[in-house]
């Protein structure tokens, strides 16, 4: 392969990588209104999880990690029922995913 054929391939590859990085760095367009509508149908404990986590998720935090840590904190402090914490976290997480996507 000649040098004249290698350079355009490298330039094209560099441009493709730069384009991918720019796309990955672009902020996600969150749909908070849809997430809020979803949260309206949650139980009281689910709403507590949603309310405690929405700020972090809207800021780009990982939904699963945020819901897990928030739920544990609320359950351990007695603010939500431990017995139904998992099911409420899953429901709240589904709503929060709409805000974080």
N, C-alpha and C positions, 0 to 999 in steps of 0.2 A: 504494500500500500504506500502510495507516495505521500509526502508531507502535505501537498496541496489538498489531498482528500481527507486527511486526518484533521486538519484545522477546522474546516466547516462542521465536521461531526462534533468536535469538542465544543465549538461555539453553540451549536444547537443543543447539546446536552447541558451546557451551562445555563442557557436560556430556559430550558425546560425545568431544571432544578430551581432556578430563581423564581419562576412562575409558581411552582409547587410551594415554595416557602412563603411566597406572598399570599397565596390562597390559604395556607395553613395558619398564617398569622392574622388573617382578617377576623374581626370579631363575629361571633355567631349572632344571628338575628333571632333573639329570643322572643317567644310569644307569651309574655307574662299575662296578658288578658285571658288567653286560653287556659293557662295554668291556674289563674285565680278562679275561673269558672269551674274548673275541675275540682279545686279545693273546696268549693262551696258545698259539695256533696259528701265531703269527708265527715267522719265522726268527730266528736270533740277532741279526742286524743290525736286523731289524724290531722285536724286543723292546727293543733298545738305544734306538732312536728313540722308541718308546712310553714307555719308562721316563724318558727325559730330558724328554719333553714333557708327560706327564700332569698334572703339577703346575700348569703354566701353563694348560692347557686346562680343567682343573677349576675354575680361578679365573676363567674367562670369557674367556680370550684367544682370538683368532681361530685356528681349527684350521689352516687352510691356511698362514697366515703363520708360525705356531709350528712346524709340521712342516717347512716349508721352511728356516727359520733353524736349527732343531735339526739337521736332516739335513746341511746344509752344514757346520755346525760339527763334527759327528761325523766326516764324510768328510774334511774338511781336516786334522783332527787324527789321522787314521789309525785311529780307533776302529771305523769301519765301512768296508766296501769301497766305493770310488767307483763301480765298475762296476755294482753292483746297488743303488746308493743310491736311484735313482728308484723302482724297483719296490718296494723295502722301505718307502720313504716313503709310497707310495700305499697299501700294505697297512696300515701303522701308522696312517695318516691315517683310513682307514675305521673302524678301532677307536676312535681318539680322537674321531671325530665322534659316536660313541655316548655318550661321556662329556660332550661339550660341548653336547649337544642338550637 
